[in-house]
Amino acid sequence: MSQNASAAPANTPQAPIAVEGFDSLYQMAVSQFARAADSMGLDKDLRLMLSQPKNEIIVNFPVRMDNGSYQLLKGYRIQHNNILGCYKGGIRYHPQVHLDEVKALAAWMTWKCSLSGLPFGGGKGGIQIDPTKYSQTELERITRRFTHALGTNIGPDFDIPAPDVGTNSQTMVWMMDTYINTFGAAHKNVSRHVVTGKPVSAGGSEGRDEATGRGTVYTIAAWAQEKKFALDKATFVVQGFGNVGSFAAKILAGEYGSKLLAAQDHTGTIHNAKGIDVEALFKYCAEKKGIAGFPGAEAIAKDDLWKVKCDILIPAALEAQVTSKNAPTIVASGVKVVAEGANGPTTPAADKIFVDAGVDMIPDILCNSGGVIVSYFEWTQNKQGDGWYLDEVRAKLKRRITNAYDRATANREKFKTDGRNAAMITAIQRVAHAYKERGIFP
Ligand code: NAD
């Protein structure tokens, strides 16, 4: 029986979570868009059209728990924009999942896919649950009922989910299998590319598991090349040691020789001034489901993470972690660049502090785009019936994400602006161009 069996139904309506200076995360995302739109003088009609998602799908569905009781769960799928292609974006299982949060994440997917030059638009989905409180069999039934409830709102040539916080390749296989079993027989359709982030055995791509972390590191490498900064002498700190943070740390330390000084996840915060053995931490975390208690480092207080003197800070946990409260501490700790492995980890107030202090920013829509780029490779391989080798995937990822970095950098110079705004302008330009060419129906 799950620990959750006697808990109250998890579909209690929840107010949007305010983010420093904004009523919700979506308002924060809109403000980033508006700032870039102002900088580039975006047409007012386009601003209006892009200010809201195209579709907001909310489903309520019952799920049987292991003890025979039922819960009614609320699931979201937001389809922000599809002018460039199918909606694309992750599915999140987390207690904070909320309509406004999912809207923000979907909007960022539109900008991320555009910036990466992918034939995708933006989407995002989720369920407001704490997945650690459910058994595997309950998670399977939750995922299958959610997929069934979404029905044809997702599809291999319409809207393609992927993993995000609290979901993984197993979740994607359940989604794929449910979709194929629901629609496959009727439509003679066994489209495995209805989701990406699948295990390789189920049609996933080599290198998808490491892709977001690897992409994060490739953008850090592009920054280091631009700034003539030696990564083999660099130190870094990572917040979040899940899919993104752990692979970013492993690759930055293992392949580029940088030293990890501190890490934080939901179980604890650890520090070692001489450097943390990332391979050992990676294995420890996989086994213990968290980094707390790792013998190769000392436990420190949660807020002391930001005080650790280092060159590179990688927030790779959740949104709104870096605010005007801790940004001055981060500046004082000598950080040279913030590489946003997570989506929306930095508030606009913190952005301003970094700009004023000369701290560089590799923004989320660029920094963590490796995940959706390799998801695109997976989708392409599925459509072609192909399977690429790992070295091909890595080389194509590096080329595509470095190209996006270079295009954003060119706009940073052209518009005399900061890293976030430049990336956003670059992303909006492609979407705006597509609207201009196609016009508005009818
Ligand atoms: P994950 O669930 O694998 O890991 C999340 C990590 O954050 C865990 O280590 C968890 O312990 C930690 N965490 C959670 N709450 C925390 C807190 N309050 N303080 C400190 N640490 C906390 O998720 P992930 O897939 O690695 O995603 C992390 C971020 O990266 C999210 O913002 C996600 O949207 C973004 N992202 C993920 C992908 C992907 O491919 N997985 C792609 C692009 C962006």
Boltz pocket constraint, residues with backbone or C-beta under 6 A from the ligand:
constraints:
  - pocket:
      binder: B
      contacts: [[A, 163], [A, 164], [A, 165], [A, 166], [A, 167], [A, 208], [A, 212], [A, 239], [A, 240], [A, 241], [A, 242], [A, 243], [A, 244], [A, 245], [A, 264], [A, 265], [A, 266], [A, 267], [A, 316], [A, 317], [A, 318], [A, 319], [A, 341], [A, 342], [A, 343], [A, 344], [A, 368], [A, 369], [A, 371], [A, 372]]
      max_distance: 6.0
